[in-house]
Structure formats: structure tokens, C-alpha cells
């Protein structure tokens, strides 16, 4: 699409997608609500001519929760083959969550992985590094951010980009209540997921780093809105169309919609202040079950936008889909 359609006063736009038109990349591990394949993170390695996709598999509570995460590769961005897997037992965790793939300029790879910390039942983020995604080794991971070190009740779902010489990590985080007695503090983490308690909200925080390994917690940058997204505001992907960053985020109205969020869109010039585009309603929804379309990630390859997202099916489960949208010439 033309960056500056000055003759019609349309600037820095991107073509969006129809979630019902997407192709299923990975199906859910079972039928019914709580069975999900999703939380994608995707990159394209131009040298190898391959797409690399991280995704997470989940079953309902009592049946495994986030029990596995995988990395898969593809030559067309549509058909993937698994090349790496981690199981929750390897981390002694109750659940794995979204991770973020990142490739350095020297060709090496990083995976920022979030999971429930067995030490305090709060979400945390670790880093794995390897020469290729199939060589990630959980035993070599090291801590990036914990809830305690950040002064919050949970940090998860990292999304990492590099802007100039600085790494930006956006995270879903749970602010600490201003006043909380001992019972409230215990209740926040009794389920090993503070976000499903309703005691606090789900917001987007920012951490910064000069080397991609040592991050400094900055604080909240995108809080819940006033309408359909008044409980959750979780940044999941950023697409740059100079001079604007198009920022996709998950939103929900209440804790009852936790796990069934819907995608929204905001714009930013600096990635620290945001203006909502989808103020009154989600950007897109599924016609099925909860209507959830969430954890969207998007990359541009050869003039096409590859939208990957988690999509609610008629039986309440979620599959992982992709829709490819051509940019206008």
C-alpha cells in the first residue's frame, strides 16, 4: 500500500484481515472450551528462506493447562513442521504461556519464554539462546524478568522488537493492588494465574535493554480502556508503517472473558503512548462461541502480510490460523 496517499488524505494505512478466511495451521489438542492451540510468535529467516513459528498447546484446568510449547518451520508460511518442543514438566511449572522468537543480525536465535514460576506461582520470563531454533536447550535458560523483581504480581506473554539500538519488551502484567491484606495476596496466586482472579487487571508493561539479555522494568504503557477492553489490554504485535506503529492488542471487558479475549488496534509514534483505533468494539471477532480472536502476530514478507492468530471454534476450542493479505501496489 502506498505510504502516503496524499491525493486522498490517507496516510500510513495497512490492509487488515478476515479471521474467518484464515487457514488452520495447528488444531486444538481436544474438543471444547479450554483446549487451545495458539499464542503464536513468528519470524522469517531470509537467509534460510523459512518461516519459524512458536506456539503453545493448552488443555482445560485439571487436564494439563499449558502443557507444551513448540517451534515449527515452513517454506510457505502455511504448512509447518515441528522441530522443537518443551513440556511443562521440564520446568516444573503448572503452565507454559506465550513465548517470543527473535533472530539476531549474526543469525543466532533467542526465545523469550513465559511460564508460572514454581517458586511463587507468579508468571515470569526466561531466555533461551541457540544457533538455530531446533537447538534451544531449557537447561541453559536464564532469568529475564520475574514478578517480584518488577514489583508486580505477574509478567508474561513477551513481545520483543529492536528499535535502533534498544530492545523493547512488551509484557502482559498484573499491577499490585494498592491495598491488599494477607488473604487477598494469597488468593491472587492460589490458582497459579493472577489474571483469572479479578483481583487485579491485565495491562501492558514495558521493559528495555541494550543487549536483549538484561532488561530494565519501565512500567505500564497501555492500560485497559473504558468499554469492551476495560479489563484487559495486552499488546501482542507491532507493525511499522512509517511514521506510525500499528499496535495489535488483546482486550476483554471482565475477568469472565479472561482466556477469551478479542483483538484491538492502536497506533503510536513512540511505542510509549498509544491511541486506540478500535475504541468502541474489537477490530475483528470469530462468529463462533466466545467470539475470541487473540494473540495476533503479524509479519511482512515479500509484500504480503502474514497474520497468525488464535481463533474460537464452534465447540469453544481455539485453533491457530494464518491469513495472508497482499499489500496494494
HELIX and SHEET records of a PDB file:
HELIX    1   1 UNK A    6  UNK A    8  5                                   3    
HELIX    2   2 UNK A   19  UNK A   21  5                                   3    
HELIX    3   3 UNK A   88  UNK A   91  5                                   4    
HELIX    4   4 UNK A  133  UNK A  135  5                                   3    
HELIX    5   5 UNK A  138  UNK A  140  5                                   3    
HELIX    6   6 UNK A  147  UNK A  150  1                                   4    
HELIX    7   7 UNK A  182  UNK A  189  1                                   8    
HELIX    8   8 UNK A  194  UNK A  196  5                                   3    
HELIX    9   9 UNK A  255  UNK A  257  5                                   3    
SHEET    1   A 2 UNK A   4  UNK A   5  0                                        
SHEET    2   A 2 UNK A  10  UNK A  11 -1                                        
SHEET    1   B 4 UNK A  23  UNK A  26  0                                        
SHEET    2   B 4 UNK A 318  UNK A 326 -1                                        
SHEET    3   B 4 UNK A 304  UNK A 312 -1                                        
SHEET    4   B 4 UNK A 293  UNK A 301 -1                                        
SHEET    1   C 4 UNK A  36  UNK A  45  0                                        
SHEET    2   C 4 UNK A  50  UNK A  58 -1                                        
SHEET    3   C 4 UNK A  66  UNK A  74 -1                                        
SHEET    4   C 4 UNK A  81  UNK A  87 -1                                        
SHEET    1   D 4 UNK A  96  UNK A 103  0                                        
SHEET    2   D 4 UNK A 109  UNK A 116 -1                                        
SHEET    3   D 4 UNK A 123  UNK A 130 -1                                        
SHEET    4   D 4 UNK A 142  UNK A 145 -1                                        
SHEET    1   E 4 UNK A 155  UNK A 163  0                                        
SHEET    2   E 4 UNK A 166  UNK A 173 -1                                        
SHEET    3   E 4 UNK A 203  UNK A 209 -1                                        
SHEET    4   E 4 UNK A 216  UNK A 222 -1                                        
SHEET    1   F 4 UNK A 232  UNK A 241  0                                        
SHEET    2   F 4 UNK A 244  UNK A 252 -1                                        
SHEET    3   F 4 UNK A 262  UNK A 268 -1                                        
SHEET    4   F 4 UNK A 275  UNK A 276 -1                                        
END                                                                             
